[in-house]
Amino acid sequence: MSDLIGMESKRAPRVCIGLIVLLGFAINSCKKIDAAAHSPIDPGDVAMIATDAYVFGYPLITTDQTRRVMTNVEHAGDKHAPMGQFATMPGYPTAAFRDITAPNANTLYSTAWLDLGKEPYVLSLPDEHGRYYLMPMLSGWTEVFRAPGTRTTGTGAQQYVLAGPTWPTTPHVPGATVIRAPTNVVWIIGRTFARDTRQDMEAVHRLQRQYSLVPLSAYGKPYAPPQGRVDPSIDMKTPVRDQVNALDATTYLDRVAKLMKDNPPAPADSALVRRMASIGIIAGQPFDTTRLGPEGTAALAEVPKRGLERIVAYERNVPVVNGWHYSTQTGTYGTEYDLRAYVTFVGLGANLPQDAVYPFTEVDANAEPLDGSRRYVLHFGNGQEPPVKGFWSVTMYDSHYYFVANPINRYQISPKQSPVTYNADGSLDLYLQHDAPPGAKRKNWLPAPAGHFILMLRMYEPDDAVIDGSWKPPAVMELPTTVTSTSKR
């Protein structure tokens, strides 16, 4: 026994020395790892990851800025309302409307913004008596996660309880359907079809007054919506898209990081979320640029420009049919971040394709840009109008996707909404030009600006032929210029 002890005693100094050497190596390794973790990231990597984050966050930033503008009022009105209250438009948007791009003039909007982080809300809808309506619910990322309406739930009276992703219990209201939203911020973009007559407008107004939102804690009790608070620092005049596009990279990415707390990315986004975290974009935290170093920070300067160019360039990926950009991938996007940002850019709040498809065109049949200095016709042969269960329309926009001011305040044409004149053979011609056409053609006239314009063909609750592409929209045809000739003697 004593011999063994003696042997261990003799070995001890060598063992200790070995341990000290290993410990020193470990400490040095830790120092190297720590130094690497805080060393500046390659500026090229910073620019690439930040641009990816810009495109990824474009819908989130645009949605949030739209919410800020649309809720920055004390009382509910026709375009704006405090959080948790409906803004109900009594008429179609006008050319002065700039809150969202590509608005429609077929339905009366009833929109509301909810913060489900505080508590759930109870949504009550009246009996629509067969009238077409749609009440899609969008997440902070513009994903449609539920779409009550004529197609999905019918037109009878309905009630829903909307709860956020972090609400700890499942709320219960007798007879109500519980919906778990993927984000705490929810945008309801209600649309109710209205014909352009006083009688029909008044009927829709009666329905709009019955659209109700009540916090769960106040349900079944007398409830008066609270007065909203006005933030004077919010720009209420500049179009939202222009405000978003003007943000510098640091401000933009900081807002993306902070907004991700109440609007958690989907599990499928985890790979990009990890890459974003590597340059300091972390949910719920301020965007920390200290790790980027001077060159990395400088690389952020070009990110907004590069991000916007990439978003706009996505248009090249959209299939083109007879000059119309024809996409049936809207409302849900998965990891198609460029597509989601592009749809946000051209038409914020797009529906599921089963509810609406929105082809648009900027060119005529010869691929020449549409211009109000020329005259065009959109011809639908007999039986060739868009096949839909709801309705369809053609809407005129300027080059920025806003309505065009015109002397007759007409922004779209829809045969179901207002009368049009059909040809003797049952076909339909729509006239697209700056100046009014003569005689009976005026009823089918869609006024164009003096310069470049964009057309959007809306098809609500389209048939399968629209979604699978077997039905194709006709090309826009330029009409020959009328020339007055004089005879020579």
C-alpha positions in Angstrom: 0.0 0.0 0.0 2.7 2.4 1.0 4.6 1.6 -2.2 1.5 2.6 -4.3 1.2 5.8 -2.3 4.8 6.6 -3.0 4.4 5.9 -6.6 1.5 8.3 -6.8 3.4 10.9 -4.9 6.2 10.7 -7.4 3.8 11.0 -10.4 1.8 14.0 -8.9 4.1 16.8 -10.1 4.0 15.6 -13.7 0.2 15.2 -13.6 -0.2 18.7 -12.2 2.1 20.1 -14.8 0.0 18.3 -17.5 -3.2 19.7 -16.1 -1.8 23.2 -16.0 -0.7 22.9 -19.6 -4.1 21.6 -20.7 -5.9 24.3 -18.7 -3.7 27.0 -20.3 -4.5 25.6 -23.7 -8.3 25.6 -22.9 -8.1 29.2 -21.7 -6.3 30.3 -24.8 -8.8 28.5 -27.0 -11.7 30.2 -25.2 -10.0 33.5 -25.7 -9.6 32.8 -29.4 -13.3 31.7 -29.7 -14.4 34.8 -27.8 -12.3 37.0 -30.0 -13.7 35.4 -33.1 -17.2 35.9 -31.8 -16.6 39.6 -31.5 -14.4 40.1 -34.5 -15.8 42.2 -37.3 -17.8 40.3 -39.9 -16.7 40.5 -43.5 -18.4 43.6 -45.1 -19.5 41.5 -48.0 -21.3 39.1 -45.7 -22.9 42.0 -43.8 -24.3 43.5 -47.1 -25.6 40.1 -48.3 -27.3 39.1 -45.0 -28.6 42.6 -44.4 -30.1 42.7 -47.9 -31.8 39.3 -47.3 -33.1 40.7 -44.0 -34.4 43.8 -45.8 -36.4 41.7 -48.3 -37.6 39.3 -45.6 -38.8 42.2 -43.4 -40.3 44.4 -46.1 -43.9 43.1 -45.5 -43.5 43.4 -41.7 -42.2 47.0 -41.9 -44.8 48.0 -44.5 -47.6 46.4 -42.4 -46.4 48.2 -39.3 -46.1 51.6 -40.9 -49.6 51.1 -42.5 -50.9 50.3 -39.0 -49.3 53.4 -37.5 -50.9 55.6 -40.1 -54.4 54.0 -40.1 -54.7 53.9 -36.3 -53.3 57.4 -35.6 -56.7 59.0 -34.8 -58.8 59.6 -31.7 -62.1 58.2 -33.2 -63.1 55.7 -35.8 -63.8 57.1 -39.2 -64.1 56.0 -42.8 -60.4 55.4 -43.4 -58.8 55.4 -40.0 -59.7 54.0 -36.6 -57.9 53.4 -33.3 -56.6 49.9 -32.6 -59.3 47.4 -32.0 -62.0 49.3 -33.9 -63.4 49.1 -37.4 -62.9 51.9 -39.9 -65.8 51.6 -42.4 -65.5 53.4 -45.7 -69.0 54.6 -46.9 -67.8 54.9 -50.5 -65.0 53.7 -52.8 -61.5 55.1 -52.3 -60.7 58.2 -54.4 -57.5 59.3 -56.2 -56.4 61.0 -53.0 -56.2 57.7 -51.1 -52.6 56.8 -50.4 -52.7 54.5 -47.4 -52.2 51.3 -49.4 -51.2 50.6 -53.0 -53.6 49.1 -55.5 -56.8 49.7 -53.6 -60.1 48.4 -55.1 -63.3 50.3 -56.0 -65.6 47.3 -56.1 -66.2 46.7 -52.4 -66.6 48.9 -49.4 -63.7 48.4 -47.0 -64.2 47.6 -43.3 -60.7 47.4 -41.8 -59.4 46.9 -38.3 -56.1 46.5 -36.5 -55.8 44.3 -33.4 -53.1 43.9 -30.8 -53.7 40.4 -29.4 -50.7 40.6 -27.1 -53.0 42.3 -24.6 -56.0 40.0 -24.9 -58.2 38.2 -27.4 -60.9 39.9 -29.4 -64.4 38.8 -30.3 -65.4 39.5 -33.9 -69.2 39.4 -34.7 -70.5 39.4 -38.3 -74.1 39.9 -39.3 -76.2 37.9 -41.7 -75.2 39.2 -45.2 -78.4 37.8 -46.8 -76.4 36.3 -49.7 -74.3 39.4 -50.5 -70.7 38.8 -51.4 -68.3 39.7 -48.7 -64.8 38.7 -47.5 -63.2 39.2 -44.1 -59.6 38.0 -44.4 -57.3 38.1 -41.4 -53.6 38.8 -42.1 -50.6 38.3 -39.9 -47.9 41.0 -39.4 -46.1 39.3 -42.3 -49.1 39.7 -44.7 -50.0 36.0 -44.6 -53.7 35.3 -44.8 -54.3 32.8 -41.9 -58.1 32.8 -42.1 -60.6 34.1 -44.6 -64.3 34.1 -43.4 -66.6 35.0 -46.2 -69.0 33.9 -48.9 -66.7 31.2 -50.2 -65.6 29.6 -47.0 -68.2 30.2 -44.3 -71.3 31.4 -46.1 -73.2 34.6 -45.5 -75.0 33.8 -42.3 -74.3 35.5 -39.0 -70.9 34.4 -37.5 -68.7 35.0 -34.4 -65.0 34.4 -33.8 -62.6 34.8 -31.0 -59.1 35.8 -32.1 -56.3 34.9 -29.7 -52.6 35.7 -30.2 -49.8 33.1 -30.3 -48.7 33.7 -26.7 -52.2 33.9 -25.0 -51.9 31.3 -22.3 -55.4 29.8 -22.4 -58.0 28.9 -25.0 -60.8 31.5 -24.7 -64.4 30.4 -24.8 -67.4 32.2 -26.0 -70.6 30.1 -26.6 -71.2 29.6 -30.3 -67.9 31.3 -31.4 -65.1 29.8 -33.3 -61.6 30.2 -31.8 -58.9 31.3 -34.1 -55.2 31.3 -33.1 -53.4 34.1 -34.9 -49.7 33.5 -35.8 -48.8 37.0 -34.7 -50.1 39.4 -32.1 -50.6 42.1 -34.7 -53.6 41.2 -36.9 -55.0 43.2 -39.8 -58.6 42.5 -40.8 -59.4 43.8 -44.3 -63.1 43.4 -44.7 -64.6 43.8 -48.2 -68.4 44.0 -48.9 -69.7 44.1 -52.4 -71.7 47.2 -53.3 -73.3 48.3 -56.5 -72.9 51.9 -57.4 -76.4 52.9 -56.4 -77.7 54.9 -53.4 -80.0 52.0 -52.3 -77.3 49.4 -52.4 -74.8 51.6 -50.7 -77.2 52.2 -47.9 -77.8 48.5 -47.5 -74.0 47.9 -47.2 -73.7 50.7 -44.7 -76.3 48.9 -42.5 -74.2 45.8 -42.6 -71.0 47.7 -41.8 -72.5 49.1 -38.7 -73.0 45.6 -37.4 -69.4 44.5 -37.9 -68.3 44.4 -34.2 -65.0 44.0 -32.3 -65.0 43.7 -28.5 -62.1 42.8 -26.2 -62.7 39.4 -24.6 -62.8 40.9 -21.1 -65.7 43.3 -22.2 -67.7 40.7 -24.1 -71.3 40.5 -22.9 -71.0 43.8 -21.0 -71.7 47.4 -22.0 -68.7 48.5 -24.0 -67.6 51.8 -25.5 -64.4 51.8 -27.5 -61.7 53.9 -25.9 -60.5 57.1 -27.5 -57.3 56.7 -29.5 -54.1 58.6 -29.0 -52.6 60.7 -31.8 -48.9 60.6 -32.3 -47.9 63.9 -34.0 -44.6 62.5 -35.2 -46.3 60.1 -37.6 -46.4 61.3 -41.2 -50.1 61.2 -42.3 -49.5 62.7 -45.7 -46.7 60.8 -47.4 -47.7 57.5 -48.9 -46.8 54.6 -46.7 -44.7 52.9 -49.3 -42.7 56.0 -49.8 -42.1 56.3 -46.1 -40.9 52.7 -45.9 -38.6 53.0 -48.9 -37.0 56.2 -47.4 -35.8 54.4 -44.3 -32.1 54.0 -43.9 -30.8 50.5 -43.3 -30.0 50.9 -39.6 -33.4 52.3 -38.7 -35.1 49.7 -41.0 -33.3 46.7 -39.6 -33.8 47.9 -36.0 -37.5 48.0 -36.5 -37.5 44.6 -38.1 -35.7 43.2 -35.0 -38.1 44.9 -32.6 -41.2 43.9 -34.5 -40.3 40.3 -34.6 -41.1 40.1 -30.8 -44.8 40.5 -31.4 -44.7 39.0 -34.8 -42.6 35.9 -34.5 -41.2 34.5 -37.7 -42.5 31.0 -38.8 -40.5 27.9 -37.9 -39.6 27.6 -41.6 -37.8 31.0 -41.3 -35.3 29.7 -38.7 -32.3 29.4 -41.1 -32.6 33.0 -42.2 -33.3 34.2 -38.6 -30.0 32.6 -37.5 -28.2 34.4 -40.2 -29.8 37.7 -39.3 -28.8 37.1 -35.7 -25.1 36.8 -36.8 -25.1 40.5 -37.7 -27.1 41.6 -34.7 -30.7 41.4 -35.9 -32.4 39.6 -33.0 -36.1 39.5 -32.2 -37.1 42.0 -29.5 -33.6 43.6 -29.3 -32.2 46.8 -30.7 -30.1 46.3 -33.8 -26.5 46.1 -32.5 -24.0 47.3 -35.2 -21.0 47.3 -32.9 -19.9 43.8 -34.1 -19.9 44.9 -37.7 -16.9 47.2 -37.5 -16.5 50.4 -39.6 -16.4 48.7 -42.9 -19.4 46.4 -42.1 -21.4 49.4 -40.9 -20.5 51.3 -44.0 -21.7 48.3 -46.1 -25.3 48.9 -44.8 -25.6 52.2 -46.7 -26.5 50.5 -50.0 -28.8 47.9 -48.5 -32.1 49.7 -49.0 -31.3 50.4 -52.7 -30.2 46.8 -53.3 -33.2 45.5 -51.4 -35.7 47.5 -53.3 -34.1 46.7 -56.7 -34.3 43.0 -55.8 -38.0 43.3 -54.8 -39.0 45.2 -57.9 -36.9 42.8 -60.1 -39.1 39.9 -58.9 -41.6 40.9 -61.5 -39.5 39.1 -64.1 -40.4 35.8 -62.3 -44.2 36.3 -62.6 -45.7 34.4 -65.6 -46.9 36.7 -68.4 -50.0 35.8 -70.3 -51.0 38.1 -73.3 -49.0 40.9 -71.6 -50.7 40.3 -68.2 -48.5 39.4 -65.2 -50.5 36.4 -64.0 -49.7 35.0 -60.5 -51.8 32.7 -58.4 -49.4 32.7 -55.5 -50.7 35.3 -53.1 -51.9 35.3 -49.5 -49.5 32.5 -48.3 -45.9 32.5 -49.2 -43.9 30.0 -47.1 -40.2 30.9 -47.6 -40.8 32.7 -50.9 -39.6 36.0 -49.3 -38.9 37.8 -52.6 -42.4 37.0 -53.8 -44.0 38.1 -50.5 -42.1 41.4 -50.6 -43.0 42.0 -54.2 -46.7 41.4 -53.6 -46.4 43.8 -50.7 -44.8 46.4 -53.0 -47.5 46.2 -55.7 -50.6 45.3 -53.7 -50.4 45.2 -49.9 -53.1 42.9 -48.4 -53.5 40.5 -51.3 -56.0 37.7 -50.8 -55.7 33.9 -51.3 -56.0 33.0 -55.0 -59.3 31.1 -54.2 -60.7 34.4 -53.1 -59.1 36.7 -55.7 -56.6 36.7 -58.5 -55.1 39.9 -59.7 -53.4 39.9 -63.1 -51.9 43.3 -64.1 -50.4 44.7 -67.3 -48.4 47.7 -68.3 -48.1 46.9 -72.0 -50.3 46.4 -75.1 -50.5 43.4 -77.4 -47.3 44.6 -79.1 -45.4 44.9 -75.8 -45.5 48.7 -76.0 -46.0 50.5 -72.7 -49.5 51.6 -72.1 -49.8 55.4 -72.5 -52.8 57.7 -72.2 -51.8 59.5 -75.4 -53.0 56.5 -77.2 -56.4 54.7 -77.4 -56.9 51.1 -76.4 -59.7 48.5 -76.2 -59.9 45.4 -74.0 -62.2 42.9 -75.9 -63.9 40.0 -74.3 -65.5 37.6 -76.8 -69.0 36.2 -76.1 -68.6 33.8 -73.3 -65.0 34.8 -72.7 -65.4 37.1 -69.7 -63.5 36.0 -66.6 -65.2 32.9 -65.1 -66.0 33.8 -61.5 -68.5 33.0 -58.8 -68.1 36.4 -57.3 -67.4 39.3 -59.7 -64.7 40.8 -61.8 -63.4 44.3 -62.7 -60.7 46.2 -64.5 -59.0 48.9 -62.5 -56.9 51.8 -63.7 -53.8 52.9 -61.8 -51.0 55.3 -62.4 -47.4 54.1 -62.5 -47.3 54.0 -58.7 -50.4 51.8 -58.3 -52.7 54.6 -57.2 -56.0 55.7 -58.6 -56.0 58.2 -61.4 -58.0 61.4 -60.9 -60.5 61.9 -63.8 -63.5 64.1 -64.5 -66.1 61.3 -64.0 -64.4 59.8 -60.9 -64.3 56.3 -62.4 -61.5 54.1 -61.3 -62.7 50.7 -62.5 -65.3 49.0 -64.6 -67.3 46.0 -63.4 -70.3 44.7 -65.3 -71.9 43.5 -62.0 -71.4 46.8 -60.3 -72.5 49.3 -62.9 -74.1 49.0 -66.4 -72.0 48.5 -69.5 -73.0 48.2 -73.1 -72.5 44.8 -74.8 -72.1 44.4 -78.5 -74.8 42.7 -80.7 -72.9 39.4 -80.7 -72.6 39.4 -76.9 -69.0 40.4 -76.7 -67.8 43.3 -74.6 -65.4 46.2 -75.4 -63.8 48.3 -72.7 -62.2 51.6 -73.8 -59.0 52.7 -72.2 -57.9 56.2 -73.0 -57.4 59.7 -71.6 -60.2 61.5 -73.5 -63.8 60.3 -73.5 -64.9 58.2 -76.4 -68.0 59.3 -78.4 -71.6 58.3 -77.8 -72.5 55.0 -76.2 -68.9 54.0 -75.8 -68.6 56.4 -72.9 -70.5 53.9 -70.7 -67.6 51.5 -71.3 -64.8 54.1 -70.8 -62.1 53.7 -68.2 -60.3 57.0 -68.0 -56.5 56.9 -68.2 -53.9 59.5 -67.2 -52.1 61.5 -69.9 -49.0 59.3 -69.5 -48.1 55.8 -68.5 -50.7 53.6 -66.7 -51.2 50.1 -65.3 -54.3 47.9 -65.5 -55.4 45.3 -62.9 -57.9 42.7 -63.6 -59.6 41.6 -60.4 -61.4 38.3 -60.3 -63.2 37.5 -57.0 -63.9 33.9 -56.1 -62.5 32.7 -59.5 -63.3 29.4 -61.1 -60.6 26.7 -61.4 -60.0 27.8 -64.9 -58.6 31.1 -63.6 -56.4 29.5 -61.0 -55.0 26.8 -63.2 -54.4 29.2 -66.1 -56.7 27.4 -68.6 -58.6 30.7 -69.0 -56.5 33.5 -70.3 -57.1 37.3 -70.3 -57.2 39.0 -73.6 -54.4 41.4 -74.7 -54.9 45.1 -74.6 -55.2 46.3 -78.2 -54.3 49.7 -79.5 -57.0 51.4 -81.6 -55.9 53.0 -84.8 -55.4 56.8 -84.7 -58.2 58.7 -86.3 -56.8 60.8 -89.1 -58.8 63.6 -90.8 -57.7 63.9 -94.4 -58.3 66.8 -96.8 -58.5 66.3 -100.6 -56.1 68.1 -102.8 -57.3 69.8 -105.9 
